[in-house]
Amino acid sequence: MSTPCYPLRSVASDGASYFKWKGIIVPTFQTDTLRQYGYELFEAVGCSLEDAQAVVDHLIESDLFGHHSHGALRFYEYARAIREGRFQPRAAPEVVTDNPCAAVVDAHGALGQVGATFAMNLAIEKARQHGTGTVTLRNTSHVGRVGAYPLLAARAGMIGIAFVNAGNLGCQIAPFGGIDGRLSTNPIAFSAPRQDDNPILVDMTTSVVAEGKVRLALNQKRQVPEGWLIDAQGNPTTDPNKFKGDPPGAILPLGGVVAHKGYGLSFVVELLGGTLSGQGCAAGERTMVSNGVLFTVYHIEHFTDLNTYFDEVEALIRHIKSSRLAPGFEEILVPGEPEFRYAQQKQNEGIEIDDTTWEAICGEAKAFGLNPDQWSS
């Protein structure tokens, strides 16, 4: 194996910076430079500059928010999918059904961030005009970190909700009481604006963990926490290799001893994301990796006075934060506060990428005619 180059390391006294996490040394990359080389990679694979920026900015923000399973890890996966003809870098989303408050968008295989951003912006515009807008999306590739899309609504002064399934190609989550993967991670996301602070943001899978976090553990050659996985015989395991084995293991639904609740939520997301978009549910027959998406946006002033809304939000937050702290806690956080604080920290410190991921990114860059060795010059 060749020695990986690290052209994007953040600068320290010795010219490089490393992050030590649970005993693992991981190189740290400068955010802005990593972003620029991401643009170069996605333009090389056939994206327009605008689409390359949409994809890369989304992935970098995911890393900044601490969701590394949906960050630059995906550079090489998306590039490989384009090279293999599974994703279409020049495809354009199309509105195939349009009503005042609802629409269906077909992405025609476009990159997920391109299709999902188009769909959410359409939902925002419908809500702006009519008070609420619901848009579903089908035939799009992996949309990435789902919380990014309701956040667009919150930044526009509205409330956004997202439900996303993965059809039959994402069956990696065991149903409650089962062993075999039958559902995808089926995330839910919600975001709402605050008057003088970052938006409220909830971004969660209905499984105990996102599949990408297991993949990240594989790349970093580490075990996963107890309670995440079962092996092919239904036994608990902390070995991520057993999740990817033959036969494969499965991720457990959210909830631990009350996992029937996470399973129930997953069922809801599967139906909303799959049936209303036309993408289909987990039992269907498909060959393309694609998410089924449902976005709903609410224009606050169609329902209540904006100042009244902000007063209620801040009163609720003060009430929640006034609780006595449990042992081991220094503060009660509002959903979204950890991500925004982490992003502020990482914008200066840089983003960690392990050797396996970086070598894969360089490999895809070479496959599309780029010379990643020049990135270190």
Secondary structure, 3 states (H helix, E strand, C coil): CCCCCCCCECCCCCCCCEEEECCEEEEEECHHHHHHHHHHHHHHCCCCHHHHHHHHHHHHHHHHCCCHHHCCHHHHHHHHHHHCCCCCCCCCCEEEEECCCEEEEECCCCCHHHHHHHHHHHHHHHHHHHCEEEEEEEEECCCCCCCHHHHHHHHCCCEEEEEEECHHHHCCECCCCCCCCCECCCCEEEEECCCCCCCEEEEECCECCCHHHHHHHHHCCCCCCCCCEECCCCCEECCHHHHCCCCCCEECECCHHHHHHHHHHHHHHHHHHHHCCCCCCCCCCCCCCCEEEEEEEECHHHCCCHHHHHHHHHHHHHHHHCCCCCCCCCCCCCCCHHHHHHHHHHHHHCEECCHHHHHHHHHHHHHCCCCHHHHHC
